[in-house]
Amino acid sequence: MTNSEKACFSRRQFLKRSGRFATMAATLSILPHHVVGLGADAPSERITLAGIGVGGIGNSQLADASKAGFKIVALCDVDHKYAKKTFDAYPDARTYVDFRELLDQEGDKIDAVYCGTPDHTHAIISRAALAAGKHLCCVKPLTRTIAECRKVVEAARKAGVATQVTMQPSTSESACRIRELLAAGAIGTVREVHAWSGRPVWPQGMVAYPSFTDPVPETLDWDLWLGPVEKIPFADQWPKDSPYPNMACDNWGTWGVYHPFNFRGWTAFGTGALGDMGCHRANLPYRALKLGTPSRVTASHSRFHSVAFPLASIVTYEYPARDEFPETRLVWYDGGLRPSAPVSWPGNMLPDEGVLYIGDEGIMFEDQILDPERAKRFQDVPKTIPRRGGVFPEWLEACKGGEAASANFEYAEAVTEFVLLGNLAIQTDSPIVYNRDTMTIQNNPEAEKLIYPDYQNGWTLD
């Protein structure tokens, strides 16, 4: 089939066609360092990388990928004006608007794909990249819905490629020290964890989509930006008398309605503050305490309307006993809410972001034991967990056939479900009792419907 014939495929046909190749994996010819000696990588060791969604967080994360050793050869974004700074940073990289065209045209020129798009398009891009046999790194959260997450993880497993999610580094000095101290009993048995974020730093609490519309900029493909979501008119900036931009205490996205940054507050496009920061904050508790699937999730929150996440929420997760760990509770806070500072806290207020581990014999904030005497007792706990280079060095190592990245898709599935189950409790204002094996929710049909995305415009994951 010629390239022009391929271009005639509908979006649905494209994804169905690509699904036939889901078991294909990229084959890389790697020449080990010991063959070529120390110093620069041999040509066969340079992993070629294509970036999709490069105007926002993709700009800095591709810089990190390049620094780690990836060779960036292709870039794709639906908004060439927004992505210009990234295009300019890699003048030799080939540029695209449509990720499908990139995957079609680049073929065996690329080994790996980075996906930095809004949450609602993670799954369709990830599945297409995996079907093409490419190593894949996706920004957190991995997907916007649980069913999408299950599909993407399954596709990655079949493809047999190296994957990574950009959640808080799991093998940094601080991350490893948390796990070592908890395993050594530095605060006794942990039965409670409190995690919080000052996010959102974008508008939330909207009651409806805006009634006004704006012309779509010539540099933006709005239909591609929407992807599988219901077609709605483009709206550029909130009016200056609108309250919404001022609802975020520190609005990074200024007056934008959806694009480029403020998609996060809308339930159709983002996953709110919990989706944005929950993967970071829950990652280490999940590792250290083997939390797994919660038995029950409940939420309280400010006023909620179905189109947008509330301004603030508290979500409580209950976990059953597992292995050597007892029943455990994890409480999430966002929107400026946070737990009360412990009596032993050396100040008035807890910081805007953080995690508290509450044990039978003490309390830790991140990797700091709050009781000075107890901290002194455990200062010589051996360092038994290997420290690694971070998100992109880990992924590069995995792409070269080495150890898997610590936040690979298999691992990230549980943390992704953590944030998505919390959002279900928020969106339905009722308890969530989730059966992971059957992907069902007990006595909550409304929440169960939200497990599955409502794909439109011809897009499909099947």
C-alpha positions as CSV (number, residue, x, y, z in Angstrom):
1,M,0.0,0.0,0.0
2,T,1.4,3.4,-0.9
3,N,1.6,6.3,1.6
4,S,-1.2,8.1,-0.2
5,E,-3.4,5.1,0.1
6,K,-2.6,4.8,3.8
7,A,-3.5,8.4,4.3
8,C,-7.0,7.6,3.1
9,F,-7.7,5.4,6.1
10,S,-10.2,6.7,8.5
11,R,-9.3,7.1,12.1
12,R,-11.2,4.0,13.1
13,Q,-9.6,2.0,10.3
14,F,-6.2,3.2,11.3
15,L,-6.4,2.0,14.9
16,K,-8.0,-1.3,13.9
17,R,-5.3,-1.9,11.3
18,S,-2.5,-1.0,13.8
19,G,-4.0,-3.3,16.4
20,R,-3.1,-6.3,14.2
21,F,0.5,-5.6,14.8
22,A,0.3,-5.2,18.6
23,T,2.6,-8.1,19.2
24,M,5.4,-6.7,17.1
25,A,8.4,-5.3,19.1
26,A,11.1,-3.1,17.9
27,T,14.3,-5.0,17.3
28,L,17.4,-3.1,18.2
29,S,21.0,-4.0,17.5
30,I,23.0,-2.9,20.5
31,L,26.8,-2.8,20.6
32,P,27.9,-3.0,24.3
33,H,30.2,-0.4,25.8
34,H,32.9,-3.0,26.5
35,V,33.2,-3.6,22.8
36,V,33.8,0.0,21.8
37,G,35.5,1.1,24.9
38,L,34.6,4.0,27.3
39,G,33.3,7.3,26.1
40,A,30.6,8.2,23.6
41,D,27.9,5.7,22.6
42,A,28.5,3.6,19.5
43,P,26.1,4.6,16.7
44,S,24.0,1.5,17.2
45,E,23.5,2.5,20.9
46,R,21.9,5.8,20.1
47,I,18.2,5.2,20.7
48,T,16.2,7.4,18.2
49,L,13.2,9.1,19.8
50,A,10.1,10.8,18.4
51,G,8.2,13.2,20.6
52,I,4.4,13.6,20.4
53,G,2.9,16.5,22.3
54,V,6.0,18.6,22.7
55,G,4.8,22.2,23.3
56,G,4.1,21.9,27.0
57,I,5.8,19.6,29.5
58,G,7.3,17.9,26.5
59,N,9.7,20.7,26.0
60,S,11.5,20.2,29.3
61,Q,11.1,16.4,29.3
62,L,12.5,16.0,25.8
63,A,15.5,18.1,27.0
64,D,15.9,15.6,29.8
65,A,15.6,12.7,27.4
66,S,18.3,14.3,25.1
67,K,20.6,14.8,28.1
68,A,20.1,11.2,29.1
69,G,21.3,10.1,25.7
70,F,18.3,9.7,23.4
71,K,18.7,11.1,19.9
72,I,15.6,13.2,19.1
73,V,14.8,12.8,15.4
74,A,11.1,13.6,15.0
75,L,8.6,15.9,16.7
76,C,4.8,16.1,16.5
77,D,2.3,18.6,17.9
78,V,-1.2,19.7,16.9
79,D,-0.2,23.4,17.6
80,H,3.0,24.4,15.7
81,K,3.0,27.9,17.3
82,Y,2.9,26.4,20.8
83,A,5.5,23.8,19.9
84,K,7.9,26.2,18.1
85,K,10.3,26.5,21.0
86,T,10.8,22.7,20.9
87,F,11.0,22.6,17.1
88,D,13.7,25.3,17.3
89,A,15.6,23.3,19.9
90,Y,16.0,20.3,17.5
91,P,16.3,21.9,14.1
92,D,17.3,18.6,12.4
93,A,14.2,16.8,13.7
94,R,11.4,16.1,11.2
95,T,8.1,17.7,12.2
96,Y,4.5,16.5,12.0
97,V,1.0,17.6,13.1
98,D,-0.7,14.1,13.1
99,F,0.9,11.4,15.2
100,R,-0.4,8.7,12.8
101,E,1.5,10.3,10.0
102,L,4.6,10.4,12.1
103,L,4.4,6.7,12.9
104,D,3.6,5.9,9.3
105,Q,6.4,8.0,7.8
106,E,9.1,7.4,10.4
107,G,8.8,3.6,10.4
108,D,12.1,2.0,11.3
109,K,13.8,5.4,11.6
110,I,12.7,5.6,15.3
111,D,13.2,3.2,18.2
112,A,11.1,5.0,20.8
113,V,8.2,7.4,21.3
114,Y,7.5,10.0,24.0
115,C,3.9,11.0,24.6
116,G,3.3,14.3,26.3
117,T,-0.2,15.2,25.1
118,P,-3.3,16.0,27.3
119,D,-4.7,13.0,29.3
120,H,-7.6,12.2,26.9
121,T,-5.3,11.3,24.0
122,H,-2.7,9.2,25.9
123,A,-4.4,5.9,25.2
124,I,-4.9,6.3,21.5
125,I,-1.3,7.5,20.9
126,S,0.2,4.9,23.3
127,R,-1.7,2.0,21.6
128,A,-0.6,3.2,18.1
129,A,3.0,3.5,19.2
130,L,3.0,0.1,20.8
131,A,1.3,-1.5,17.8
132,A,4.3,-0.1,15.8
133,G,6.6,-1.9,18.2
134,K,8.2,1.3,19.7
135,H,9.5,1.7,23.2
136,L,7.2,4.2,24.9
137,C,7.4,6.8,27.6
138,C,4.1,8.5,28.6
139,V,3.5,11.4,30.9
140,K,1.4,10.7,34.0
141,P,-1.3,9.6,34.5
142,L,-0.9,6.8,32.0
143,T,-4.6,7.2,30.8
144,R,-7.8,9.1,31.6
145,T,-9.9,6.0,32.3
146,I,-9.4,2.6,33.9
147,A,-10.5,0.7,30.7
148,E,-7.9,2.6,28.7
149,C,-5.3,1.8,31.2
150,R,-6.0,-1.9,31.0
151,K,-5.9,-1.8,27.2
152,V,-2.6,0.1,27.1
153,V,-0.9,-2.1,29.7
154,E,-2.1,-5.2,27.8
155,A,-0.7,-3.8,24.5
156,A,2.7,-3.0,26.2
157,R,2.9,-6.5,27.6
158,K,2.2,-8.0,24.1
159,A,4.7,-5.7,22.4
160,G,7.5,-6.6,24.7
161,V,9.0,-3.1,24.6
162,A,10.5,-0.9,27.3
163,T,8.0,1.5,28.9
164,Q,8.1,4.3,31.5
165,V,5.7,6.7,33.1
166,T,7.0,10.1,34.2
167,M,5.9,9.9,37.8
168,Q,8.2,10.9,40.8
169,P,11.5,9.1,40.4
170,S,11.4,5.9,42.3
171,T,15.2,5.4,42.7
172,S,16.4,8.8,43.8
173,E,18.3,9.1,47.0
174,S,15.3,10.3,48.9
175,A,12.9,7.7,47.3
176,C,15.2,4.9,48.2
177,R,15.8,6.2,51.7
178,I,12.1,6.3,52.4
179,R,11.8,2.6,51.6
180,E,14.9,1.6,53.5
181,L,13.9,3.5,56.7
182,L,10.3,2.1,56.6
183,A,11.6,-1.4,56.0
184,A,14.0,-1.0,59.0
185,G,11.1,-0.1,61.3
186,A,12.2,3.5,61.7
187,I,8.7,4.5,62.8
188,G,7.2,1.1,63.5
189,T,4.3,-0.4,61.7
190,V,2.7,2.1,59.3
191,R,-1.1,2.1,59.2
192,E,-1.8,5.5,57.8
193,V,-0.4,7.8,55.1
194,H,-1.4,11.4,54.3
195,A,-0.5,12.8,50.8
196,W,-1.4,16.2,49.5
197,S,-0.8,18.8,46.8
198,G,-1.4,22.5,46.5
199,R,-2.7,21.9,42.9
200,P,-4.8,22.8,40.9
201,V,-2.8,25.6,39.4
202,W,-5.4,25.9,36.6
203,P,-9.1,26.7,36.7
204,Q,-11.5,24.1,38.2
205,G,-15.0,24.2,39.5
206,M,-16.6,25.3,36.2
207,V,-20.3,24.7,36.0
208,A,-20.5,24.3,32.2
209,Y,-18.6,24.7,29.0
210,P,-18.3,28.3,27.9
211,S,-21.2,29.6,25.8
212,F,-18.9,31.7,23.6
213,T,-16.7,30.5,20.8
214,D,-13.6,31.8,19.1
215,P,-12.0,31.2,15.7
216,V,-9.5,28.3,15.7
217,P,-6.0,29.6,15.2
218,E,-4.4,28.6,11.9
219,T,-1.6,26.9,13.8
220,L,-3.9,24.6,15.7
221,D,-5.6,21.4,14.5
222,W,-8.6,21.5,16.9
223,D,-10.1,18.3,15.7
224,L,-6.9,16.4,16.3
225,W,-6.6,18.1,19.7
226,L,-10.1,16.8,20.6
227,G,-9.3,13.3,19.3
228,P,-11.9,10.8,20.7
229,V,-13.8,13.4,22.7
230,E,-17.2,14.9,21.8
231,K,-16.7,17.7,19.3
232,I,-17.2,21.0,21.1
233,P,-16.5,24.5,19.7
234,F,-13.1,26.0,20.3
235,A,-12.9,28.7,23.0
236,D,-9.6,30.5,23.4
237,Q,-9.6,32.8,26.5
238,W,-11.9,33.4,29.4
239,P,-13.3,37.0,29.5
240,K,-11.5,39.3,31.9
241,D,-14.6,39.4,34.2
242,S,-14.8,35.6,34.4
243,P,-14.2,34.2,37.9
244,Y,-12.7,30.9,36.8
245,P,-9.1,31.9,36.1
246,N,-9.0,33.5,39.6
247,M,-10.2,30.4,41.4
248,A,-6.7,28.7,41.1
249,C,-4.5,30.3,43.7
250,D,-1.6,30.3,41.3
251,N,-2.9,30.0,37.8
252,W,-0.1,28.8,35.5
253,G,-2.4,28.6,32.4
254,T,-3.6,32.3,32.7
255,W,-6.8,32.9,30.8
256,G,-6.8,29.9,28.5
257,V,-10.1,27.8,28.4
258,Y,-8.8,24.4,27.2
259,H,-5.5,24.7,25.4
260,P,-2.6,24.7,26.0
261,F,-2.5,24.1,29.8
262,N,-6.0,24.4,31.3
263,F,-7.3,21.1,29.9
264,R,-6.5,19.5,33.3
265,G,-9.6,20.8,35.1
266,W,-12.1,19.5,32.6
267,T,-13.4,15.9,33.2
268,A,-13.5,15.2,29.4
269,F,-9.8,16.1,28.9
270,G,-7.9,15.9,32.2
271,T,-7.9,14.1,35.5
272,G,-7.8,17.1,37.9
273,A,-5.3,17.7,40.7
274,L,-5.4,14.1,41.8
275,G,-4.6,12.8,38.3
276,D,-1.8,15.4,37.9
277,M,0.0,15.0,41.3
278,G,-1.4,11.8,42.8
279,C,0.9,9.6,40.7
280,H,3.8,11.5,42.1
281,R,2.7,11.4,45.7
282,A,1.4,7.8,45.8
283,N,4.3,6.2,44.0
284,L,6.6,5.7,47.0
285,P,3.8,4.7,49.5
286,Y,2.7,2.1,46.9
287,R,6.2,0.8,46.6
288,A,7.1,0.9,50.3
289,L,3.9,-0.5,51.6
290,K,2.7,-2.7,48.7
291,L,-0.6,-1.0,48.7
292,G,-2.2,-2.6,45.6
293,T,-5.9,-2.2,45.0
294,P,-8.0,-0.4,47.7
295,S,-11.0,-2.2,49.2
296,R,-13.0,1.1,49.5
297,V,-12.6,4.6,48.3
298,T,-14.6,7.6,49.5
299,A,-14.4,11.3,48.8
300,S,-15.5,14.7,50.1
301,H,-15.1,17.8,48.0
302,S,-16.2,21.3,47.2
303,R,-19.2,21.8,44.9
304,F,-18.9,19.6,41.8
305,H,-20.5,19.9,38.4
306,S,-20.0,17.1,35.9
307,V,-17.9,19.0,33.3
308,A,-15.1,20.0,35.7
309,F,-13.3,18.8,38.8
310,P,-14.0,20.6,42.1
311,L,-11.8,23.2,43.5
312,A,-10.7,21.0,46.4
313,S,-11.1,17.4,47.5
314,I,-10.2,14.8,50.2
315,V,-10.1,11.2,49.1
316,T,-9.7,8.3,51.6
317,Y,-8.4,4.9,50.4
318,E,-8.7,1.8,52.6
319,Y,-6.4,-1.1,51.9
320,P,-6.8,-4.7,53.2
321,A,-4.0,-6.5,55.0
322,R,-1.4,-7.9,52.6
323,D,1.8,-9.9,53.1
324,E,3.5,-8.5,56.2
325,F,1.5,-5.3,56.1
326,P,-1.7,-4.6,58.1
327,E,-4.8,-2.8,57.0
328,T,-3.7,0.7,55.8
329,R,-5.4,4.0,55.1
330,L,-4.2,6.6,52.7
331,V,-5.8,10.0,52.6
332,W,-5.3,12.4,49.7
333,Y,-5.8,16.2,49.9
334,D,-5.7,18.9,47.2
335,G,-6.9,22.4,46.4
336,G,-5.0,23.9,49.4
337,L,-6.3,21.3,51.9
338,R,-3.8,19.3,53.9
339,P,-3.6,17.3,57.1
340,S,-3.1,18.9,60.4
341,A,0.6,19.3,61.3
342,P,1.8,16.7,63.8
343,V,2.7,17.9,67.3
344,S,6.3,17.0,66.4
345,W,6.3,19.2,63.2
346,P,9.0,21.9,63.5
347,G,6.8,24.7,62.2
348,N,3.2,26.0,62.0
349,M,2.0,24.7,58.7
350,L,2.9,21.7,56.5
351,P,4.3,22.7,53.1
352,D,2.1,22.8,49.9
353,E,3.2,19.4,48.8
354,G,4.2,16.3,50.7
355,V,3.6,12.9,52.2
356,L,3.4,11.9,55.9
357,Y,3.9,8.3,57.1
358,I,2.2,7.6,60.4
359,G,3.7,4.7,62.3
360,D,3.0,3.0,65.7
361,E,6.3,4.4,66.9
362,G,6.8,7.7,65.0
363,I,6.1,9.9,62.0
364,M,8.1,10.5,58.8
365,F,7.7,13.5,56.5
366,E,9.1,12.2,53.2
367,D,12.5,10.7,54.3
368,Q,12.8,12.7,57.5
369,I,12.0,11.1,60.9
370,L,10.4,13.8,63.0
371,D,11.6,12.6,66.4
372,P,15.3,13.7,66.6
373,E,16.2,10.9,68.9
374,R,14.6,8.3,66.8
375,A,16.2,9.9,63.7
376,K,19.6,9.5,65.3
377,R,19.0,5.9,66.1
378,F,18.2,5.0,62.5
379,Q,20.7,7.2,60.7
380,D,23.0,4.3,59.9
381,V,20.4,2.1,58.3
382,P,22.3,0.5,55.4
383,K,21.6,1.7,51.8
384,T,20.4,-1.5,50.2
385,I,18.4,-0.2,47.2
386,P,20.3,0.8,44.1
387,R,20.1,4.4,43.2
388,R,19.5,5.0,39.5
389,G,19.6,8.0,37.2
390,G,15.9,9.0,37.1
391,V,13.0,8.8,34.6
392,F,14.9,9.1,31.3
393,P,18.2,7.4,32.2
394,E,16.2,4.4,33.5
395,W,14.1,4.3,30.4
396,L,17.2,4.5,28.2
397,E,18.8,1.6,30.0
398,A,15.6,-0.4,29.5
399,C,15.5,0.5,25.8
400,K,19.0,-0.9,25.5
401,G,17.9,-4.2,26.9
402,G,18.9,-3.5,30.5
403,E,16.9,-3.4,33.7
404,A,13.3,-2.3,33.3
405,A,12.4,1.3,34.2
406,S,11.0,1.5,37.7
407,A,7.7,3.1,36.6
408,N,7.2,0.8,33.7
409,F,3.5,0.3,32.6
410,E,3.1,-3.0,34.5
411,Y,4.0,-1.2,37.7
412,A,2.2,2.1,36.8
413,E,-1.1,0.4,36.3
414,A,-1.9,0.2,40.0
415,V,-0.9,3.9,40.7
416,T,-2.9,5.0,37.6
417,E,-5.9,3.2,39.0
418,F,-5.3,4.8,42.4
419,V,-5.9,8.3,40.9
420,L,-8.7,7.2,38.6
421,L,-10.7,5.4,41.4
422,G,-10.4,8.6,43.5
423,N,-11.8,10.6,40.6
424,L,-14.7,8.1,40.4
425,A,-15.5,8.7,44.0
426,I,-15.4,12.5,43.4
427,Q,-17.4,12.4,40.3
428,T,-20.2,10.2,41.7
429,D,-20.1,11.5,45.3
430,S,-20.5,7.9,46.5
431,P,-18.2,5.1,47.9
432,I,-16.2,3.0,45.4
433,V,-15.8,-0.7,46.0
434,Y,-13.8,-1.9,43.1
435,N,-13.3,-5.4,41.8
436,R,-10.0,-5.3,39.9
437,D,-10.4,-8.8,38.3
438,T,-13.8,-8.0,36.7
439,M,-13.2,-4.3,36.4
440,T,-16.5,-3.6,38.0
441,I,-17.8,-1.4,40.9
442,Q,-20.1,-2.9,43.5
443,N,-23.5,-1.2,43.8
444,N,-22.5,1.9,41.8
445,P,-23.6,1.7,38.2
446,E,-22.9,5.4,37.6
447,A,-19.3,5.0,38.6
448,E,-19.0,1.8,36.6
449,K,-20.0,3.6,33.4
450,L,-17.1,6.0,34.0
451,I,-14.6,3.2,33.9
452,Y,-15.0,3.2,30.1
453,P,-14.3,6.2,27.8
454,D,-17.0,7.5,25.5
455,Y,-15.0,7.5,22.3
456,Q,-16.4,9.5,19.4
457,N,-15.4,10.8,16.0
458,G,-14.5,7.3,14.7
459,W,-11.7,6.7,17.2
460,T,-11.5,3.3,18.9
461,L,-9.0,1.2,20.8
462,D,-10.4,-2.1,19.5
